[in-house]
Amino acid sequence: MDIGPIWRAMRKNKAGFVLVALQIAVTMTIMVNAFAIMQERANDVGRESGMDEANTFALASASFGEQDIEAAKVLIDEDLALIRGLPGVKDAVATNSFPLRQGGWSMGLQTEPGSQTADSIGAAIYFVDDHGADTFGVNMIDGKNFTPEQVTWQVVDDNSWPAYGIVTEALAKELFPDEQGSYVGKTYYVNDVDPVNIVGVVERLQAPWKGWSGVEKAVLVPQRRTSEFQRYLIRTEPGYRDELMPQVEELLANSNKDRLIRDVTTMDQVRKLAYLGDTAMIKILSFVVGMLTIITGLGIVGLASFNVSRRTRQIGIRRALGATKPVIVRYFMVENFIVSSIGLVVGAILSVALNIAMVEAFALEPLAWYVIPVAMVVLWSVGQAAVAGPARKASNISPAIATRSG
């Protein structure tokens, strides 16, 4: 079909076609950049924490009776012995925090002794004993776990740091960017002058704060801490988690009446709560993009229907001169294809410009190369589907009725 006559006919009704083209351009701009945001949030929601999340739960013990340090140590040991002795429990540890909890401890690390500077590297700190690595379910890729002899109890008014640490691979690479071999045996410093020897490297263990820039940088520290509040992390054999949660809660509650057992939660629930805002944003943006696409489709239907009613006589004459139904349908499809193409080209330019601005302003990831072509195909398809109905209606206009109209 000759595009020239179609283009000249379109120029006689510029306003309608320009509005639809702009609507398509705006829809594409919003669609593409909304998808970029959704993709980034979805990647965050789906990233691995490094733990055996499916088989892990946590709970807290809050004592309200007075007890000295030695009594606190005994209680922690008794609690862990009770938990670890239950059938189906793989391991358990008392720890200050765990990934995605949104609360915890961090320290600045450096490779040379001295006061912390802007070059110090922040890392999440998890205080554990020699059961910590197994309870977290981390993948040890180099070195080994702590030995019982390396684990110490916190000493009141003593701020010196334990001499050993297990670090994540991401943290090790940032601490020692020029190292080509093993990180085990390397030394970093905490509290300005306390040396820490790396005894193990794990593939991944996220920080408690999911939005932190150092989310992949964490350290397991072999130190046990006494306080009225203890947080226990329990890892079970596959399939035992839900069964053991109430058992552990009841067991600890009955073993010591001078405390409350609270905050019993699975890692699945922790993840859901941590990413609640992200999942809500994904749903909202999906709804907005869907509505815009529907509105754009309706706009195309409206314009095509208007053109059919306005050109009834013209279509009837063409039908009387021998134009077949497929020819009439193809005319409107090509017309819409031209309008859509103009809108999509403008939309692609606006999409790239907006994405550049968003990357600079909000540190978002740049658009993937395939997003704009996919958006174009989707909106082209929507446009062609939207115009198909009015086009078929036009092709069914009777030549006799058309020639009597107007």
ZITA-V276022 format. One record per helix or strand of 2 or more residues. SS is the DSSP state (H for helix, E for strand). FROM is the first residue (numbers start at 0). TO is the last residue. If there is no record, write none. Layout:
ss->{SS & SS}
from->{FROM & FROM}
to->{TO & TO}
//
This chain:
ss->{H & H & H & E & H & E & E & E & H & E & H & E & E & H & E & E & E & E & H & E & H & H & H & H & H & H}
from->{2 & 13 & 52 & 55 & 68 & 88 & 104 & 120 & 131 & 139 & 147 & 151 & 163 & 168 & 186 & 193 & 217 & 228 & 240 & 258 & 266 & 275 & 311 & 324 & 368 & 398}
to->{10 & 45 & 54 & 62 & 83 & 93 & 109 & 127 & 135 & 142 & 149 & 152 & 167 & 174 & 189 & 201 & 223 & 235 & 254 & 265 & 273 & 309 & 319 & 361 & 394 & 403}
//
